[in-house]
Amino acid sequence: MEFLAYIFAAVIGVSLGLIGAGGSILTVPVLVYLAGVDPVLATAYSLFVVGSTALVGGIRNTFKGLVDLKTAFLFGIPSIASVYATRAWIMPAIPLELGFAGLSIAKGTAILLLFAILMVATSVSMIRENGAKRDLELVGEKVHSHHFGLVLLEGIGVGALTGLVGAGGGFLIIPALVLLAGLEMKRAIGTSLLIIAMKSLLGFTGDIQAGMPIDWSFMFAFTSSSVGGIFLGTWLTNFIDGQRLKKGFGWFVLAMGVYMIARETVFA
């Protein structure tokens, strides 16, 4: 099954190269269900994998002039602090068994359920991509004010979410950069990748501080497979229109999210 996990890591990278976003949301499910990694540890691995893959895209977009460095650091610094604090102190402090409305739920199960809900939200964003993207582009053309206070708050919130579930949160960051920072869509996408890379990789150091039992050889192999997939996916864009695949991929992510919710509740 671990070999299959490496294959799916490459598939995640290919999807990122083809459609530009969303593929990393599958990292935690692949690690948990195919590689047999504990859910809490999987969120730590996911931070490293997502951060590394986003860094590749962020560097490429920086050279293309599609990254607003001022906004990236304004959003990124509070986000980094938030995700680091969540991984280093908040996650270790969460008890292994959580009580809610008279019910007891394991910490790992709670994380997977929260992650599944995030997958459903991400899938809806991808399915509605065309209309939502046009709306944001129109707004981006009109917006000239910069609500930097709200950008800081959004950075803290997204950082905390990333720290809890190990996902990049690009579907939250991009609208914030357009609506609150006044960036046009292409620069918002490029800037979001750099933000995701910074907060994920630096947030991962919180796991090291917390003493997470990291299997470095496995994590580097999984990450290498994913990053390699990105370059393959980017090459495939010469022959395949990735944006046409985005809605179909969104439906797949939705199905996976619903499956995870059912598996962790009804079929647990």
QUIMO-V402295 format. One record per residue. N is the residue number from 1. RES is the residue in one letter. NEAR is the number of other C-alpha atoms within 10 Angstrom. Layout:
{{N:RES:NEAR} {N:RES:NEAR}}
This chain:
{{1:M:10} {2:E:16} {3:F:11} {4:L:12} {5:A:21} {6:Y:22} {7:I:17} {8:F:21} {9:A:28} {10:A:24} {11:V:22} {12:I:28} {13:G:31} {14:V:26} {15:S:25} {16:L:26} {17:G:25} {18:L:27} {19:I:21} {20:G:21} {21:A:22} {22:G:24} {23:G:22} {24:S:26} {25:I:26} {26:L:21} {27:T:25} {28:V:29} {29:P:23} {30:V:22} {31:L:24} {32:V:18} {33:Y:15} {34:L:16} {35:A:18} {36:G:14} {37:V:17} {38:D:13} {39:P:21} {40:V:22} {41:L:19} {42:A:24} {43:T:30} {44:A:29} {45:Y:27} {46:S:30} {47:L:30} {48:F:22} {49:V:31} {50:V:26} {51:G:29} {52:S:21} {53:T:25} {54:A:29} {55:L:21} {56:V:16} {57:G:23} {58:G:25} {59:I:18} {60:R:16} {61:N:20} {62:T:17} {63:F:9} {64:K:11} {65:G:14} {66:L:19} {67:V:25} {68:D:19} {69:L:15} {70:K:10} {71:T:22} {72:A:20} {73:F:16} {74:L:17} {75:F:30} {76:G:28} {77:I:18} {78:P:22} {79:S:31} {80:I:29} {81:A:18} {82:S:23} {83:V:31} {84:Y:26} {85:A:18} {86:T:22} {87:R:28} {88:A:22} {89:W:14} {90:I:14} {91:M:17} {92:P:15} {93:A:10} {94:I:10} {95:P:10} {96:L:12} {97:E:14} {98:L:15} {99:G:11} {100:F:8} {101:A:5} {102:G:7} {103:L:8} {104:S:10} {105:I:14} {106:A:12} {107:K:18} {108:G:19} {109:T:21} {110:A:18} {111:I:17} {112:L:24} {113:L:21} {114:L:16} {115:F:26} {116:A:28} {117:I:17} {118:L:20} {119:M:24} {120:V:20} {121:A:17} {122:T:23} {123:S:27} {124:V:17} {125:S:19} {126:M:25} {127:I:18} {128:R:14} {129:E:16} {130:N:14} {131:G:11} {132:A:14} {133:K:16} {134:R:12} {135:D:11} {136:L:17} {137:E:19} {138:L:14} {139:V:18} {140:G:21} {141:E:13} {142:K:12} {143:V:16} {144:H:13} {145:S:11} {146:H:16} {147:H:14} {148:F:16} {149:G:13} {150:L:14} {151:V:23} {152:L:18} {153:L:14} {154:E:21} {155:G:27} {156:I:21} {157:G:17} {158:V:26} {159:G:31} {160:A:23} {161:L:21} {162:T:28} {163:G:31} {164:L:20} {165:V:27} {166:G:33} {167:A:29} {168:G:29} {169:G:21} {170:G:21} {171:F:19} {172:L:17} {173:I:22} {174:I:25} {175:P:23} {176:A:21} {177:L:28} {178:V:24} {179:L:22} {180:L:21} {181:A:25} {182:G:23} {183:L:27} {184:E:21} {185:M:22} {186:K:16} {187:R:20} {188:A:26} {189:I:25} {190:G:25} {191:T:31} {192:S:31} {193:L:30} {194:L:27} {195:I:29} {196:I:31} {197:A:27} {198:M:23} {199:K:28} {200:S:31} {201:L:23} {202:L:18} {203:G:29} {204:F:28} {205:T:19} {206:G:22} {207:D:26} {208:I:14} {209:Q:12} {210:A:14} {211:G:11} {212:M:17} {213:P:10} {214:I:14} {215:D:10} {216:W:10} {217:S:9} {218:F:14} {219:M:17} {220:F:14} {221:A:13} {222:F:25} {223:T:24} {224:S:19} {225:S:22} {226:S:29} {227:V:27} {228:G:19} {229:G:25} {230:I:26} {231:F:18} {232:L:19} {233:G:24} {234:T:20} {235:W:14} {236:L:15} {237:T:15} {238:N:10} {239:F:8} {240:I:13} {241:D:12} {242:G:19} {243:Q:16} {244:R:12} {245:L:13} {246:K:24} {247:K:20} {248:G:14} {249:F:19} {250:G:24} {251:W:16} {252:F:13} {253:V:25} {254:L:23} {255:A:15} {256:M:18} {257:G:27} {258:V:16} {259:Y:14} {260:M:22} {261:I:20} {262:A:14} {263:R:14} {264:E:15} {265:T:12} {266:V:8} {267:F:9} {268:A:8}}
